[in-house]
């Protein structure tokens, strides 16, 4: 272990990532994902700009305008 001090950083980092992923649910929005909301029934997304076709995907800017569970606003780009 003394020859490889990077393990002292990587092992706690791996545990933090596993804990982080286990407590925050995952929601896929097109090709991107947001871990802030468990399902689509608790919020509404306001699309702020028209969709722009780029490399077989649509680029847009949106903002979550209403949350039923009391979370803060979350701005997302897709």
Biotite code that builds the C-alpha atoms (Angstrom):
import biotite.structure as struc

atoms = struc.array([
    struc.Atom([0.000, 0.000, 0.000], chain_id="A", res_id=1, res_name="UNK", atom_name="CA", element="C"),
    struc.Atom([2.850, 2.392, 0.628], chain_id="A", res_id=2, res_name="UNK", atom_name="CA", element="C"),
    struc.Atom([4.005, 2.043, -2.951], chain_id="A", res_id=3, res_name="UNK", atom_name="CA", element="C"),
    struc.Atom([0.578, 2.989, -4.307], chain_id="A", res_id=4, res_name="UNK", atom_name="CA", element="C"),
    struc.Atom([-0.726, 6.052, -2.439], chain_id="A", res_id=5, res_name="UNK", atom_name="CA", element="C"),
    struc.Atom([-3.349, 6.672, -5.129], chain_id="A", res_id=6, res_name="UNK", atom_name="CA", element="C"),
    struc.Atom([-5.414, 3.864, -3.576], chain_id="A", res_id=7, res_name="UNK", atom_name="CA", element="C"),
    struc.Atom([-5.953, 6.039, -0.498], chain_id="A", res_id=8, res_name="UNK", atom_name="CA", element="C"),
    struc.Atom([-7.787, 8.480, -2.768], chain_id="A", res_id=9, res_name="UNK", atom_name="CA", element="C"),
    struc.Atom([-9.524, 6.077, -5.141], chain_id="A", res_id=10, res_name="UNK", atom_name="CA", element="C"),
    struc.Atom([-11.078, 3.733, -2.592], chain_id="A", res_id=11, res_name="UNK", atom_name="CA", element="C"),
    struc.Atom([-12.897, 6.482, -0.606], chain_id="A", res_id=12, res_name="UNK", atom_name="CA", element="C"),
    struc.Atom([-13.906, 8.123, -3.883], chain_id="A", res_id=13, res_name="UNK", atom_name="CA", element="C"),
    struc.Atom([-15.465, 4.872, -5.094], chain_id="A", res_id=14, res_name="UNK", atom_name="CA", element="C"),
    struc.Atom([-17.404, 4.511, -1.847], chain_id="A", res_id=15, res_name="UNK", atom_name="CA", element="C"),
    struc.Atom([-18.649, 8.098, -2.095], chain_id="A", res_id=16, res_name="UNK", atom_name="CA", element="C"),
    struc.Atom([-19.841, 7.539, -5.662], chain_id="A", res_id=17, res_name="UNK", atom_name="CA", element="C"),
    struc.Atom([-21.673, 4.350, -4.686], chain_id="A", res_id=18, res_name="UNK", atom_name="CA", element="C"),
    struc.Atom([-23.388, 6.085, -1.759], chain_id="A", res_id=19, res_name="UNK", atom_name="CA", element="C"),
    struc.Atom([-24.256, 9.122, -3.920], chain_id="A", res_id=20, res_name="UNK", atom_name="CA", element="C"),
    struc.Atom([-25.788, 6.947, -6.662], chain_id="A", res_id=21, res_name="UNK", atom_name="CA", element="C"),
    struc.Atom([-27.792, 4.841, -4.222], chain_id="A", res_id=22, res_name="UNK", atom_name="CA", element="C"),
    struc.Atom([-29.584, 7.764, -2.565], chain_id="A", res_id=23, res_name="UNK", atom_name="CA", element="C"),
    struc.Atom([-30.386, 9.878, -5.636], chain_id="A", res_id=24, res_name="UNK", atom_name="CA", element="C"),
    struc.Atom([-32.860, 8.358, -8.107], chain_id="A", res_id=25, res_name="UNK", atom_name="CA", element="C"),
    struc.Atom([-32.149, 8.517, -11.810], chain_id="A", res_id=26, res_name="UNK", atom_name="CA", element="C"),
    struc.Atom([-34.525, 9.984, -14.431], chain_id="A", res_id=27, res_name="UNK", atom_name="CA", element="C"),
    struc.Atom([-33.605, 9.967, -18.111], chain_id="A", res_id=28, res_name="UNK", atom_name="CA", element="C"),
    struc.Atom([-34.579, 13.074, -20.121], chain_id="A", res_id=29, res_name="UNK", atom_name="CA", element="C"),
    struc.Atom([-33.867, 12.421, -23.793], chain_id="A", res_id=30, res_name="UNK", atom_name="CA", element="C"),
    struc.Atom([-30.113, 11.717, -23.933], chain_id="A", res_id=31, res_name="UNK", atom_name="CA", element="C"),
    struc.Atom([-29.376, 13.290, -20.545], chain_id="A", res_id=32, res_name="UNK", atom_name="CA", element="C"),
    struc.Atom([-30.389, 12.389, -17.033], chain_id="A", res_id=33, res_name="UNK", atom_name="CA", element="C"),
    struc.Atom([-31.331, 14.232, -13.903], chain_id="A", res_id=34, res_name="UNK", atom_name="CA", element="C"),
    struc.Atom([-30.977, 12.736, -10.447], chain_id="A", res_id=35, res_name="UNK", atom_name="CA", element="C"),
    struc.Atom([-33.028, 15.408, -8.723], chain_id="A", res_id=36, res_name="UNK", atom_name="CA", element="C"),
    struc.Atom([-36.527, 14.081, -9.355], chain_id="A", res_id=37, res_name="UNK", atom_name="CA", element="C"),
    struc.Atom([-37.810, 10.524, -9.045], chain_id="A", res_id=38, res_name="UNK", atom_name="CA", element="C"),
    struc.Atom([-40.670, 10.747, -11.544], chain_id="A", res_id=39, res_name="UNK", atom_name="CA", element="C"),
    struc.Atom([-42.243, 13.165, -13.982], chain_id="A", res_id=40, res_name="UNK", atom_name="CA", element="C"),
    struc.Atom([-45.478, 13.642, -12.065], chain_id="A", res_id=41, res_name="UNK", atom_name="CA", element="C"),
    struc.Atom([-43.937, 15.953, -9.456], chain_id="A", res_id=42, res_name="UNK", atom_name="CA", element="C"),
    struc.Atom([-42.651, 18.675, -11.755], chain_id="A", res_id=43, res_name="UNK", atom_name="CA", element="C"),
    struc.Atom([-43.238, 20.551, -15.015], chain_id="A", res_id=44, res_name="UNK", atom_name="CA", element="C"),
    struc.Atom([-40.533, 21.549, -17.501], chain_id="A", res_id=45, res_name="UNK", atom_name="CA", element="C"),
    struc.Atom([-40.728, 24.895, -19.296], chain_id="A", res_id=46, res_name="UNK", atom_name="CA", element="C"),
    struc.Atom([-38.870, 24.803, -22.636], chain_id="A", res_id=47, res_name="UNK", atom_name="CA", element="C"),
    struc.Atom([-37.212, 28.224, -23.010], chain_id="A", res_id=48, res_name="UNK", atom_name="CA", element="C"),
    struc.Atom([-35.810, 27.896, -26.527], chain_id="A", res_id=49, res_name="UNK", atom_name="CA", element="C"),
    struc.Atom([-36.864, 26.148, -29.712], chain_id="A", res_id=50, res_name="UNK", atom_name="CA", element="C"),
    struc.Atom([-35.327, 22.794, -30.389], chain_id="A", res_id=51, res_name="UNK", atom_name="CA", element="C"),
    struc.Atom([-32.252, 22.832, -32.594], chain_id="A", res_id=52, res_name="UNK", atom_name="CA", element="C"),
    struc.Atom([-31.349, 19.657, -34.464], chain_id="A", res_id=53, res_name="UNK", atom_name="CA", element="C"),
    struc.Atom([-27.705, 18.761, -33.908], chain_id="A", res_id=54, res_name="UNK", atom_name="CA", element="C"),
    struc.Atom([-26.073, 15.372, -34.560], chain_id="A", res_id=55, res_name="UNK", atom_name="CA", element="C"),
    struc.Atom([-29.362, 13.419, -34.533], chain_id="A", res_id=56, res_name="UNK", atom_name="CA", element="C"),
    struc.Atom([-30.429, 14.964, -31.199], chain_id="A", res_id=57, res_name="UNK", atom_name="CA", element="C"),
    struc.Atom([-32.455, 18.027, -30.303], chain_id="A", res_id=58, res_name="UNK", atom_name="CA", element="C"),
    struc.Atom([-30.759, 20.756, -28.258], chain_id="A", res_id=59, res_name="UNK", atom_name="CA", element="C"),
    struc.Atom([-32.973, 22.890, -26.034], chain_id="A", res_id=60, res_name="UNK", atom_name="CA", element="C"),
    struc.Atom([-32.911, 24.928, -22.834], chain_id="A", res_id=61, res_name="UNK", atom_name="CA", element="C"),
    struc.Atom([-35.457, 24.235, -20.151], chain_id="A", res_id=62, res_name="UNK", atom_name="CA", element="C"),
    struc.Atom([-36.252, 25.021, -16.552], chain_id="A", res_id=63, res_name="UNK", atom_name="CA", element="C"),
    struc.Atom([-38.311, 23.135, -14.005], chain_id="A", res_id=64, res_name="UNK", atom_name="CA", element="C"),
    struc.Atom([-41.016, 25.587, -12.998], chain_id="A", res_id=65, res_name="UNK", atom_name="CA", element="C"),
    struc.Atom([-43.061, 23.642, -10.459], chain_id="A", res_id=66, res_name="UNK", atom_name="CA", element="C"),
    struc.Atom([-42.150, 20.984, -7.913], chain_id="A", res_id=67, res_name="UNK", atom_name="CA", element="C"),
    struc.Atom([-44.722, 19.294, -5.698], chain_id="A", res_id=68, res_name="UNK", atom_name="CA", element="C"),
    struc.Atom([-42.278, 17.907, -3.173], chain_id="A", res_id=69, res_name="UNK", atom_name="CA", element="C"),
    struc.Atom([-40.782, 21.297, -2.208], chain_id="A", res_id=70, res_name="UNK", atom_name="CA", element="C"),
    struc.Atom([-37.388, 21.008, -3.911], chain_id="A", res_id=71, res_name="UNK", atom_name="CA", element="C"),
    struc.Atom([-35.575, 24.050, -5.232], chain_id="A", res_id=72, res_name="UNK", atom_name="CA", element="C"),
    struc.Atom([-35.674, 25.042, -8.889], chain_id="A", res_id=73, res_name="UNK", atom_name="CA", element="C"),
    struc.Atom([-33.315, 23.141, -11.121], chain_id="A", res_id=74, res_name="UNK", atom_name="CA", element="C"),
    struc.Atom([-32.072, 24.472, -14.489], chain_id="A", res_id=75, res_name="UNK", atom_name="CA", element="C"),
    struc.Atom([-31.172, 21.899, -17.089], chain_id="A", res_id=76, res_name="UNK", atom_name="CA", element="C"),
    struc.Atom([-29.815, 21.998, -20.612], chain_id="A", res_id=77, res_name="UNK", atom_name="CA", element="C"),
    struc.Atom([-30.320, 19.158, -23.020], chain_id="A", res_id=78, res_name="UNK", atom_name="CA", element="C"),
])
